[in-house]
Each structure stands twice: as structure tokens, then as C-alpha cells.
Amino acid sequence: MVQRIIITGLVIVHLVASIWHGDAHTRLAIALSPEKNIFVYIVILIAPLVALILVWTRYSTIGLWVLVLSMVGALLFGAYHHYVMISPDNIGHLPEGTPEAHTQFISSAAVIALLELAAALYTAFCLRSRYAKSRVQRT
């Protein structure tokens, strides 16, 4: 039960932070390609919500797998685009805008990366615990 509550909190806070970051994209007029938008909507926004629903059902193991995979994918996508690839989506190459919009973009990118890392690690821990318990029960 505690694991489900922690996962619920991580997913909801991640969603709020993603919306906050999306607002920074809008304020700075940083558009993503259609392919990247599809990735963001499916992997970063929808998959964690689907995983959250599944975690509260008898399909919780599938939900944990969906969550860990979506968080790892989101982390890799965000880290590459915000910190590695040179583009308007990189925190070091932002387009003109207000200092507040720049701060919002940089802060939200960092918060999202930390949340995705925390969620991926915690979910991996939950999966490891689950498989360790099932192994012990079989012996």
C-alpha cells in the first residue's frame, strides 16, 4: 500500500512539473517537432498515468514496468534535449525571453529530470522487491 501511495505522489508531481515545463516552452516559443510531441504525450504524459492506474489494480506489476520504462525514456529524452543537443530546447541556448521564463524553463527541466530519476529508481526497487518475494515464495 505504501508503495502505491509513493508512486501516486511521484506520478502526480511529475505531471504537475511537466505542465509547468510545458508552460515555459510556450512562454519562450520553443516548439517541438511532431515526432517529439508524440513522444512527449505518449511516454512522458500518458504512460505514467496509465501505469498509475495499473498499479492500483491486479495488473500492478505491468504498471510498474510501464512506469519504469516511461521514466527512463523520459529521463533520457529530457537529458539529451535539455543538456546535450544544441537547440532552443537546451538550457544553455534558450531563445530570447524574460528572465522569469528562462528561470522557469531551467528550473522545471532540472526538477523533471530529478523526478524521473527518482521515479525510475523507486519503481525499479519495487520491481526488485516484488521478484525477490516471488522467488522466496517458490522455494
Secondary structure, 3 states (H helix, E strand, C coil): CHHHHHHHHHHHHHHHHHHHHHHHHHHCCCCCCHHHHHHHHHHHHHHHHHHHHHHCCCCHHHHHHHHHHHHHHHHHHHHHHHHHCCCCCCCCCCCCCCHHHHHHHHHHHHHHHHHHHHHHHHHHHHHHHHHHHHHHHHC
